[in-house]
Amino acid sequence: MADAMYAPVVTRFLSYDVQLDEVSSAYCRTIMALPEMQEWIEAARQEPNEIDELDVEF
């Protein structure tokens, strides 16, 4: 899944609503449709909103 290494860039384009040409938009749709990408998104949704270890004062 070599193309998925660009998944963070694709998600930023989508998150920031970057206007892309049709070829780039098609690439983003392809990456987002990959089963591995869908698994990654679902795993992220399952993560807690807060992590106790990050709330500890140093």
mmCIF file as Biopython writes it, N, C-alpha, C and O atoms, coordinates in Angstrom:
data_model
#
loop_
_atom_site.group_PDB
_atom_site.id
_atom_site.type_symbol
_atom_site.label_atom_id
_atom_site.label_alt_id
_atom_site.label_comp_id
_atom_site.label_asym_id
_atom_site.label_entity_id
_atom_site.label_seq_id
_atom_site.pdbx_PDB_ins_code
_atom_site.Cartn_x
_atom_site.Cartn_y
_atom_site.Cartn_z
_atom_site.occupancy
_atom_site.B_iso_or_equiv
_atom_site.auth_seq_id
_atom_site.auth_asym_id
_atom_site.pdbx_PDB_model_num
ATOM 1   N N  . MET A ? 1  ? 0.841   -1.180 0.000   1.0 0.0 1  A 1 
ATOM 2   C CA . MET A ? 1  ? 0.000   0.000  0.000   1.0 0.0 1  A 1 
ATOM 3   C C  . MET A ? 1  ? 0.892   1.251  0.000   1.0 0.0 1  A 1 
ATOM 4   O O  . MET A ? 1  ? 0.823   2.065  0.921   1.0 0.0 1  A 1 
ATOM 5   N N  . ALA A ? 2  ? 1.698   1.392  -1.000  1.0 0.0 2  A 1 
ATOM 6   C CA . ALA A ? 2  ? 2.649   2.497  -1.066  1.0 0.0 2  A 1 
ATOM 7   C C  . ALA A ? 2  ? 1.959   3.854  -1.128  1.0 0.0 2  A 1 
ATOM 8   O O  . ALA A ? 2  ? 2.458   4.816  -0.544  1.0 0.0 2  A 1 
ATOM 9   N N  . ASP A ? 3  ? 0.823   3.959  -1.823  1.0 0.0 3  A 1 
ATOM 10  C CA . ASP A ? 3  ? 0.145   5.243  -1.953  1.0 0.0 3  A 1 
ATOM 11  C C  . ASP A ? 3  ? -0.370  5.769  -0.621  1.0 0.0 3  A 1 
ATOM 12  O O  . ASP A ? 3  ? -0.487  6.982  -0.443  1.0 0.0 3  A 1 
ATOM 13  N N  . ALA A ? 4  ? -0.677  4.887  0.309   1.0 0.0 4  A 1 
ATOM 14  C CA . ALA A ? 4  ? -1.265  5.321  1.574   1.0 0.0 4  A 1 
ATOM 15  C C  . ALA A ? 4  ? -0.284  6.106  2.433   1.0 0.0 4  A 1 
ATOM 16  O O  . ALA A ? 4  ? -0.692  6.739  3.406   1.0 0.0 4  A 1 
ATOM 17  N N  . MET A ? 5  ? 1.019   6.077  2.088   1.0 0.0 5  A 1 
ATOM 18  C CA . MET A ? 5  ? 1.949   6.860  2.886   1.0 0.0 5  A 1 
ATOM 19  C C  . MET A ? 5  ? 1.656   8.350  2.754   1.0 0.0 5  A 1 
ATOM 20  O O  . MET A ? 5  ? 2.181   9.146  3.531   1.0 0.0 5  A 1 
ATOM 21  N N  . TYR A ? 6  ? 0.843   8.737  1.801   1.0 0.0 6  A 1 
ATOM 22  C CA . TYR A ? 6  ? 0.460   10.131 1.633   1.0 0.0 6  A 1 
ATOM 23  C C  . TYR A ? 6  ? -0.891  10.431 2.271   1.0 0.0 6  A 1 
ATOM 24  O O  . TYR A ? 6  ? -1.448  11.511 2.072   1.0 0.0 6  A 1 
ATOM 25  N N  . ALA A ? 7  ? -1.407  9.499  3.022   1.0 0.0 7  A 1 
ATOM 26  C CA . ALA A ? 7  ? -2.704  9.668  3.658   1.0 0.0 7  A 1 
ATOM 27  C C  . ALA A ? 7  ? -2.772  10.918 4.533   1.0 0.0 7  A 1 
ATOM 28  O O  . ALA A ? 7  ? -3.797  11.600 4.502   1.0 0.0 7  A 1 
ATOM 29  N N  . PRO A ? 8  ? -1.747  11.259 5.308   1.0 0.0 8  A 1 
ATOM 30  C CA . PRO A ? 8  ? -1.843  12.487 6.117   1.0 0.0 8  A 1 
ATOM 31  C C  . PRO A ? 8  ? -2.013  13.745 5.273   1.0 0.0 8  A 1 
ATOM 32  O O  . PRO A ? 8  ? -2.710  14.676 5.676   1.0 0.0 8  A 1 
ATOM 33  N N  . VAL A ? 9  ? -1.382  13.774 4.112   1.0 0.0 9  A 1 
ATOM 34  C CA . VAL A ? 9  ? -1.532  14.929 3.228   1.0 0.0 9  A 1 
ATOM 35  C C  . VAL A ? 9  ? -2.955  14.976 2.682   1.0 0.0 9  A 1 
ATOM 36  O O  . VAL A ? 9  ? -3.570  16.041 2.625   1.0 0.0 9  A 1 
ATOM 37  N N  . VAL A ? 10 ? -3.469  13.827 2.285   1.0 0.0 10 A 1 
ATOM 38  C CA . VAL A ? 10 ? -4.841  13.758 1.773   1.0 0.0 10 A 1 
ATOM 39  C C  . VAL A ? 10 ? -5.817  14.232 2.840   1.0 0.0 10 A 1 
ATOM 40  O O  . VAL A ? 10 ? -6.712  15.027 2.549   1.0 0.0 10 A 1 
ATOM 41  N N  . THR A ? 11 ? -5.659  13.761 4.060   1.0 0.0 11 A 1 
ATOM 42  C CA . THR A ? 11 ? -6.597  14.168 5.112   1.0 0.0 11 A 1 
ATOM 43  C C  . THR A ? 11 ? -6.494  15.663 5.408   1.0 0.0 11 A 1 
ATOM 44  O O  . THR A ? 11 ? -7.496  16.295 5.742   1.0 0.0 11 A 1 
ATOM 45  N N  . ARG A ? 12 ? -5.302  16.233 5.290   1.0 0.0 12 A 1 
ATOM 46  C CA . ARG A ? 12 ? -5.174  17.689 5.486   1.0 0.0 12 A 1 
ATOM 47  C C  . ARG A ? 12 ? -5.866  18.453 4.368   1.0 0.0 12 A 1 
ATOM 48  O O  . ARG A ? 12 ? -6.545  19.449 4.618   1.0 0.0 12 A 1 
ATOM 49  N N  . PHE A ? 13 ? -5.695  17.988 3.138   1.0 0.0 13 A 1 
ATOM 50  C CA . PHE A ? 13 ? -6.407  18.639 2.035   1.0 0.0 13 A 1 
ATOM 51  C C  . PHE A ? 13 ? -7.912  18.651 2.310   1.0 0.0 13 A 1 
ATOM 52  O O  . PHE A ? 13 ? -8.582  19.665 2.113   1.0 0.0 13 A 1 
ATOM 53  N N  . LEU A ? 14 ? -8.428  17.516 2.765   1.0 0.0 14 A 1 
ATOM 54  C CA . LEU A ? 14 ? -9.865  17.415 3.018   1.0 0.0 14 A 1 
ATOM 55  C C  . LEU A ? 14 ? -10.273 18.225 4.247   1.0 0.0 14 A 1 
ATOM 56  O O  . LEU A ? 14 ? -11.300 18.904 4.228   1.0 0.0 14 A 1 
ATOM 57  N N  . SER A ? 15 ? -9.483  18.159 5.305   1.0 0.0 15 A 1 
ATOM 58  C CA . SER A ? 15 ? -9.807  18.895 6.531   1.0 0.0 15 A 1 
ATOM 59  C C  . SER A ? 15 ? -9.814  20.400 6.323   1.0 0.0 15 A 1 
ATOM 60  O O  . SER A ? 15 ? -10.663 21.108 6.866   1.0 0.0 15 A 1 
ATOM 61  N N  . TYR A ? 16 ? -8.861  20.886 5.534   1.0 0.0 16 A 1 
ATOM 62  C CA . TYR A ? 16 ? -8.752  22.323 5.297   1.0 0.0 16 A 1 
ATOM 63  C C  . TYR A ? 16 ? -9.524  22.774 4.071   1.0 0.0 16 A 1 
ATOM 64  O O  . TYR A ? 16 ? -9.454  23.936 3.671   1.0 0.0 16 A 1 
ATOM 65  N N  . ASP A ? 17 ? -10.265 21.840 3.476   1.0 0.0 17 A 1 
ATOM 66  C CA . ASP A ? 17 ? -11.102 22.142 2.308   1.0 0.0 17 A 1 
ATOM 67  C C  . ASP A ? 17 ? -10.302 22.829 1.196   1.0 0.0 17 A 1 
ATOM 68  O O  . ASP A ? 17 ? -10.733 23.829 0.621   1.0 0.0 17 A 1 
ATOM 69  N N  . VAL A ? 18 ? -9.121  22.262 0.911   1.0 0.0 18 A 1 
ATOM 70  C CA . VAL A ? 18 ? -8.273  22.782 -0.154  1.0 0.0 18 A 1 
ATOM 71  C C  . VAL A ? 18 ? -8.925  22.477 -1.494  1.0 0.0 18 A 1 
ATOM 72  O O  . VAL A ? 18 ? -9.337  21.343 -1.741  1.0 0.0 18 A 1 
ATOM 73  N N  . GLN A ? 19 ? -9.019  23.463 -2.346  1.0 0.0 19 A 1 
ATOM 74  C CA . GLN A ? 19 ? -9.583  23.278 -3.676  1.0 0.0 19 A 1 
ATOM 75  C C  . GLN A ? 19 ? -8.538  22.600 -4.560  1.0 0.0 19 A 1 
ATOM 76  O O  . GLN A ? 19 ? -7.447  23.130 -4.767  1.0 0.0 19 A 1 
ATOM 77  N N  . LEU A ? 20 ? -8.884  21.426 -5.074  1.0 0.0 20 A 1 
ATOM 78  C CA . LEU A ? 20 ? -7.958  20.629 -5.870  1.0 0.0 20 A 1 
ATOM 79  C C  . LEU A ? 20 ? -8.489  20.455 -7.283  1.0 0.0 20 A 1 
ATOM 80  O O  . LEU A ? 20 ? -9.692  20.552 -7.527  1.0 0.0 20 A 1 
ATOM 81  N N  . ASP A ? 21 ? -7.570  20.196 -8.212  1.0 0.0 21 A 1 
ATOM 82  C CA . ASP A ? 21 ? -8.018  19.887 -9.569  1.0 0.0 21 A 1 
ATOM 83  C C  . ASP A ? 21 ? -8.624  18.481 -9.574  1.0 0.0 21 A 1 
ATOM 84  O O  . ASP A ? 21 ? -8.548  17.765 -8.576  1.0 0.0 21 A 1 
ATOM 85  N N  . GLU A ? 22 ? -9.213  18.096 -10.682 1.0 0.0 22 A 1 
ATOM 86  C CA . GLU A ? 22 ? -9.935  16.823 -10.737 1.0 0.0 22 A 1 
ATOM 87  C C  . GLU A ? 22 ? -9.009  15.622 -10.525 1.0 0.0 22 A 1 
ATOM 88  O O  . GLU A ? 22 ? -9.394  14.655 -9.867  1.0 0.0 22 A 1 
ATOM 89  N N  . VAL A ? 23 ? -7.817  15.676 -11.066 1.0 0.0 23 A 1 
ATOM 90  C CA . VAL A ? 23 ? -6.881  14.558 -10.896 1.0 0.0 23 A 1 
ATOM 91  C C  . VAL A ? 23 ? -6.515  14.394 -9.420  1.0 0.0 23 A 1 
ATOM 92  O O  . VAL A ? 23 ? -6.512  13.278 -8.900  1.0 0.0 23 A 1 
ATOM 93  N N  . SER A ? 24 ? -6.211  15.490 -8.754  1.0 0.0 24 A 1 
ATOM 94  C CA . SER A ? 24 ? -5.863  15.435 -7.330  1.0 0.0 24 A 1 
ATOM 95  C C  . SER A ? 24 ? -7.056  15.012 -6.486  1.0 0.0 24 A 1 
ATOM 96  O O  . SER A ? 24 ? -6.902  14.259 -5.524  1.0 0.0 24 A 1 
ATOM 97  N N  . SER A ? 25 ? -8.235  15.487 -6.837  1.0 0.0 25 A 1 
ATOM 98  C CA . SER A ? 25 ? -9.452  15.089 -6.117  1.0 0.0 25 A 1 
ATOM 99  C C  . SER A ? 25 ? -9.705  13.598 -6.267  1.0 0.0 25 A 1 
ATOM 100 O O  . SER A ? 25 ? -10.083 12.926 -5.307  1.0 0.0 25 A 1 
ATOM 101 N N  . ALA A ? 26 ? -9.498  13.084 -7.466  1.0 0.0 26 A 1 
ATOM 102 C CA . ALA A ? 26 ? -9.684  11.650 -7.698  1.0 0.0 26 A 1 
ATOM 103 C C  . ALA A ? 26 ? -8.680  10.839 -6.887  1.0 0.0 26 A 1 
ATOM 104 O O  . ALA A ? 26 ? -9.020  9.787  -6.347  1.0 0.0 26 A 1 
ATOM 105 N N  . TYR A ? 27 ? -7.445  11.325 -6.801  1.0 0.0 27 A 1 
ATOM 106 C CA . TYR A ? 27 ? -6.425  10.660 -5.996  1.0 0.0 27 A 1 
ATOM 107 C C  . TYR A ? 27 ? -6.863  10.612 -4.530  1.0 0.0 27 A 1 
ATOM 108 O O  . TYR A ? 27 ? -6.763  9.574  -3.877  1.0 0.0 27 A 1 
ATOM 109 N N  . CYS A ? 28 ? -7.349  11.746 -4.024  1.0 0.0 28 A 1 
ATOM 110 C CA . CYS A ? 28 ? -7.811  11.797 -2.635  1.0 0.0 28 A 1 
ATOM 111 C C  . CYS A ? 28 ? -8.954  10.821 -2.401  1.0 0.0 28 A 1 
ATOM 112 O O  . CYS A ? 28 ? -8.975  10.119 -1.390  1.0 0.0 28 A 1 
ATOM 113 N N  . ARG A ? 29 ? -9.890  10.772 -3.313  1.0 0.0 29 A 1 
ATOM 114 C CA . ARG A ? 29 ? -11.018 9.837  -3.166  1.0 0.0 29 A 1 
ATOM 115 C C  . ARG A ? 29 ? -10.523 8.392  -3.165  1.0 0.0 29 A 1 
ATOM 116 O O  . ARG A ? 29 ? -11.020 7.560  -2.406  1.0 0.0 29 A 1 
ATOM 117 N N  . THR A ? 30 ? -9.545  8.101  -4.017  1.0 0.0 30 A 1 
ATOM 118 C CA . THR A ? 30 ? -8.986  6.748  -4.088  1.0 0.0 30 A 1 
ATOM 119 C C  . THR A ? 30 ? -8.318  6.379  -2.770  1.0 0.0 30 A 1 
ATOM 120 O O  . THR A ? 30 ? -8.543  5.290  -2.242  1.0 0.0 30 A 1 
ATOM 121 N N  . ILE A ? 31 ? -7.505  7.274  -2.243  1.0 0.0 31 A 1 
ATOM 122 C CA . ILE A ? 31 ? -6.818  7.008  -0.970  1.0 0.0 31 A 1 
ATOM 123 C C  . ILE A ? 31 ? -7.840  6.824  0.154   1.0 0.0 31 A 1 
ATOM 124 O O  . ILE A ? 31 ? -7.730  5.893  0.952   1.0 0.0 31 A 1 
ATOM 125 N N  . MET A ? 32 ? -8.822  7.704  0.213   1.0 0.0 32 A 1 
ATOM 126 C CA . MET A ? 32 ? -9.820  7.622  1.287   1.0 0.0 32 A 1 
ATOM 127 C C  . MET A ? 32 ? -10.665 6.358  1.198   1.0 0.0 32 A 1 
ATOM 128 O O  . MET A ? 32 ? -11.196 5.902  2.211   1.0 0.0 32 A 1 
ATOM 129 N N  . ALA A ? 33 ? -10.799 5.791  0.015   1.0 0.0 33 A 1 
ATOM 130 C CA . ALA A ? 33 ? -11.613 4.591  -0.164  1.0 0.0 33 A 1 
ATOM 131 C C  . ALA A ? 33 ? -10.856 3.299  0.131   1.0 0.0 33 A 1 
ATOM 132 O O  . ALA A ? 33 ? -11.469 2.234  0.205   1.0 0.0 33 A 1 
ATOM 133 N N  . LEU A ? 34 ? -9.547  3.371  0.300   1.0 0.0 34 A 1 
ATOM 134 C CA . LEU A ? 34 ? -8.777  2.165  0.583   1.0 0.0 34 A 1 
ATOM 135 C C  . LEU A ? 34 ? -9.255  1.522  1.887   1.0 0.0 34 A 1 
ATOM 136 O O  . LEU A ? 34 ? -9.501  2.219  2.871   1.0 0.0 34 A 1 
ATOM 137 N N  . PRO A ? 35 ? -9.387  0.195  1.892   1.0 0.0 35 A 1 
ATOM 138 C CA . PRO A ? 35 ? -9.814  -0.474 3.137   1.0 0.0 35 A 1 
ATOM 139 C C  . PRO A ? 35 ? -8.922  -0.142 4.321   1.0 0.0 35 A 1 
ATOM 140 O O  . PRO A ? 35 ? -9.413  0.038  5.435   1.0 0.0 35 A 1 
ATOM 141 N N  . GLU A ? 36 ? -7.624  -0.062 4.095   1.0 0.0 36 A 1 
ATOM 142 C CA . GLU A ? 36 ? -6.705  0.257  5.192   1.0 0.0 36 A 1 
ATOM 143 C C  . GLU A ? 36 ? -6.954  1.662  5.721   1.0 0.0 36 A 1 
ATOM 144 O O  . GLU A ? 36 ? -6.844  1.910  6.922   1.0 0.0 36 A 1 
ATOM 145 N N  . MET A ? 37 ? -7.284  2.557  4.840   1.0 0.0 37 A 1 
ATOM 146 C CA . MET A ? 37 ? -7.581  3.933  5.260   1.0 0.0 37 A 1 
ATOM 147 C C  . MET A ? 37 ? -8.859  3.961  6.084   1.0 0.0 37 A 1 
ATOM 148 O O  . MET A ? 37 ? -8.932  4.648  7.103   1.0 0.0 37 A 1 
ATOM 149 N N  . GLN A ? 38 ? -9.854  3.224  5.648   1.0 0.0 38 A 1 
ATOM 150 C CA . GLN A ? 38 ? -11.100 3.155  6.399   1.0 0.0 38 A 1 
ATOM 151 C C  . GLN A ? 38 ? -10.872 2.553  7.789   1.0 0.0 38 A 1 
ATOM 152 O O  . GLN A ? 38 ? -11.471 2.998  8.768   1.0 0.0 38 A 1 
ATOM 153 N N  . GLU A ? 39 ? -10.007 1.542  7.869   1.0 0.0 39 A 1 
ATOM 154 C CA . GLU A ? 39 ? -9.666  0.951  9.174   1.0 0.0 39 A 1 
ATOM 155 C C  . GLU A ? 39 ? -8.962  1.977  10.057  1.0 0.0 39 A 1 
ATOM 156 O O  . GLU A ? 39 ? -9.244  2.060  11.253  1.0 0.0 39 A 1 
ATOM 157 N N  . TRP A ? 40 ? -8.058  2.752  9.488   1.0 0.0 40 A 1 
ATOM 158 C CA . TRP A ? 40 ? -7.314  3.762  10.231  1.0 0.0 40 A 1 
ATOM 159 C C  . TRP A ? 40 ? -8.259  4.839  10.775  1.0 0.0 40 A 1 
ATOM 160 O O  . TRP A ? 40 ? -8.131  5.274  11.920  1.0 0.0 40 A 1 
ATOM 161 N N  . ILE A ? 41 ? -9.194  5.253  9.947   1.0 0.0 41 A 1 
ATOM 162 C CA . ILE A ? 41 ? -10.184 6.258  10.367  1.0 0.0 41 A 1 
ATOM 163 C C  . ILE A ? 41 ? -11.050 5.718  11.494  1.0 0.0 41 A 1 
ATOM 164 O O  . ILE A ? 41 ? -11.291 6.406  12.486  1.0 0.0 41 A 1 
ATOM 165 N N  . GLU A ? 42 ? -11.512 4.489  11.339  1.0 0.0 42 A 1 
ATOM 166 C CA . GLU A ? 42 ? -12.355 3.893  12.378  1.0 0.0 42 A 1 
ATOM 167 C C  . GLU A ? 42 ? -11.581 3.729  13.685  1.0 0.0 42 A 1 
ATOM 168 O O  . GLU A ? 42 ? -12.124 3.974  14.762  1.0 0.0 42 A 1 
ATOM 169 N N  . ALA A ? 43 ? -10.324 3.318  13.598  1.0 0.0 43 A 1 
ATOM 170 C CA . ALA A ? 43 ? -9.506  3.181  14.808  1.0 0.0 43 A 1 
ATOM 171 C C  . ALA A ? 43 ? -9.337  4.539  15.494  1.0 0.0 43 A 1 
ATOM 172 O O  . ALA A ? 43 ? -9.363  4.622  16.721  1.0 0.0 43 A 1 
ATOM 173 N N  . ALA A ? 44 ? -9.166  5.587  14.713  1.0 0.0 44 A 1 
ATOM 174 C CA . ALA A ? 44 ? -9.037  6.928  15.286  1.0 0.0 44 A 1 
ATOM 175 C C  . ALA A ? 44 ? -10.320 7.346  15.986  1.0 0.0 44 A 1 
ATOM 176 O O  . ALA A ? 44 ? -10.276 7.993  17.032  1.0 0.0 44 A 1 
ATOM 177 N N  . ARG A ? 45 ? -11.456 6.985  15.419  1.0 0.0 45 A 1 
ATOM 178 C CA . ARG A ? 45 ? -12.744 7.332  16.039  1.0 0.0 45 A 1 
ATOM 179 C C  . ARG A ? 45 ? -12.933 6.614  17.365  1.0 0.0 45 A 1 
ATOM 180 O O  . ARG A ? 45 ? -13.651 7.104  18.237  1.0 0.0 45 A 1 
ATOM 181 N N  . GLN A ? 46 ? -12.299 5.462  17.526  1.0 0.0 46 A 1 
ATOM 182 C CA . GLN A ? 46 ? -12.436 4.679  18.750  1.0 0.0 46 A 1 
ATOM 183 C C  . GLN A ? 46 ? -11.517 5.183  19.864  1.0 0.0 46 A 1 
ATOM 184 O O  . GLN A ? 46 ? -11.684 4.796  21.020  1.0 0.0 46 A 1 
ATOM 185 N N  . GLU A ? 47 ? -10.558 6.031  19.533  1.0 0.0 47 A 1 
ATOM 186 C CA . GLU A ? 47 ? -9.642  6.539  20.546  1.0 0.0 47 A 1 
ATOM 187 C C  . GLU A ? 47 ? -10.372 7.490  21.486  1.0 0.0 47 A 1 
ATOM 188 O O  . GLU A ? 47 ? -11.293 8.193  21.072  1.0 0.0 47 A 1 
ATOM 189 N N  . PRO A ? 48 ? -9.963  7.510  22.743  1.0 0.0 48 A 1 
ATOM 190 C CA . PRO A ? 48 ? -10.602 8.445  23.684  1.0 0.0 48 A 1 
ATOM 191 C C  . PRO A ? 48 ? -10.262 9.887  23.318  1.0 0.0 48 A 1 
ATOM 192 O O  . PRO A ? 48 ? -9.208  10.165 22.746  1.0 0.0 48 A 1 
ATOM 193 N N  . ASN A ? 49 ? -11.164 10.789 23.653  1.0 0.0 49 A 1 
ATOM 194 C CA . ASN A ? 49 ? -10.921 12.203 23.387  1.0 0.0 49 A 1 
ATOM 195 C C  . ASN A ? 49 ? -9.848  12.774 24.290  1.0 0.0 49 A 1 
ATOM 196 O O  . ASN A ? 49 ? -9.160  13.727 23.925  1.0 0.0 49 A 1 
ATOM 197 N N  . GLU A ? 50 ? -9.706  12.192 25.467  1.0 0.0 50 A 1 
ATOM 198 C CA . GLU A ? 50 ? -8.704  12.654 26.420  1.0 0.0 50 A 1 
ATOM 199 C C  . GLU A ? 50 ? -7.830  11.479 26.832  1.0 0.0 50 A 1 
ATOM 200 O O  . GLU A ? 50 ? -8.308  10.354 26.977  1.0 0.0 50 A 1 
ATOM 201 N N  . ILE A ? 51 ? -6.570  11.748 27.016  1.0 0.0 51 A 1 
ATOM 202 C CA . ILE A ? 51 ? -5.626  10.727 27.455  1.0 0.0 51 A 1 
ATOM 203 C C  . ILE A ? 51 ? -5.067  11.182 28.799  1.0 0.0 51 A 1 
ATOM 204 O O  . ILE A ? 51 ? -4.426  12.228 28.896  1.0 0.0 51 A 1 
ATOM 205 N N  . ASP A ? 52 ? -5.318  10.384 29.831  1.0 0.0 52 A 1 
ATOM 206 C CA . ASP A ? 52 ? -4.932  10.750 31.193  1.0 0.0 52 A 1 
ATOM 207 C C  . ASP A ? 52 ? -3.452  11.089 31.309  1.0 0.0 52 A 1 
ATOM 208 O O  . ASP A ? 52 ? -3.091  12.028 32.018  1.0 0.0 52 A 1 
ATOM 209 N N  . GLU A ? 53 ? -2.596  10.346 30.629  1.0 0.0 53 A 1 
ATOM 210 C CA . GLU A ? 53 ? -1.163  10.588 30.738  1.0 0.0 53 A 1 
ATOM 211 C C  . GLU A ? 53 ? -0.795  11.994 30.273  1.0 0.0 53 A 1 
ATOM 212 O O  . GLU A ? 53 ? 0.192   12.562 30.740  1.0 0.0 53 A 1 
ATOM 213 N N  . LEU A ? 54 ? -1.583  12.560 29.356  1.0 0.0 54 A 1 
ATOM 214 C CA . LEU A ? 54 ? -1.276  13.892 28.849  1.0 0.0 54 A 1 
ATOM 215 C C  . LEU A ? 54 ? -1.761  14.986 29.790  1.0 0.0 54 A 1 
ATOM 216 O O  . LEU A ? 54 ? -1.364  16.142 29.649  1.0 0.0 54 A 1 
ATOM 217 N N  . ASP A ? 55 ? -2.611  14.637 30.741  1.0 0.0 55 A 1 
ATOM 218 C CA . ASP A ? 55 ? -3.141  15.622 31.671  1.0 0.0 55 A 1 
ATOM 219 C C  . ASP A ? 55 ? -2.285  15.765 32.934  1.0 0.0 55 A 1 
ATOM 220 O O  . ASP A ? 55 ? -2.560  16.629 33.766  1.0 0.0 55 A 1 
ATOM 221 N N  . VAL A ? 56 ? -1.265  14.941 33.086  1.0 0.0 56 A 1 
ATOM 222 C CA . VAL A ? 56 ? -0.400  14.984 34.262  1.0 0.0 56 A 1 
ATOM 223 C C  . VAL A ? 56 ? 0.503   16.197 34.169  1.0 0.0 56 A 1 
ATOM 224 O O  . VAL A ? 56 ? 1.092   16.462 33.121  1.0 0.0 56 A 1 
ATOM 225 N N  . GLU A ? 57 ? 0.612   16.927 35.256  1.0 0.0 57 A 1 
ATOM 226 C CA . GLU A ? 57 ? 1.515   18.080 35.274  1.0 0.0 57 A 1 
ATOM 227 C C  . GLU A ? 57 ? 2.931   17.613 35.513  1.0 0.0 57 A 1 
ATOM 228 O O  . GLU A ? 57 ? 3.172   16.689 36.291  1.0 0.0 57 A 1 
ATOM 229 N N  . PHE A ? 58 ? 3.868   18.259 34.839  1.0 0.0 58 A 1 
ATOM 230 C CA . PHE A ? 58 ? 5.278   17.890 34.992  1.0 0.0 58 A 1 
ATOM 231 C C  . PHE A ? 58 ? 5.973   18.883 35.850  1.0 0.0 58 A 1 
ATOM 232 O O  . PHE A ? 58 ? 7.171   18.750 36.100  1.0 0.0 58 A 1 
#
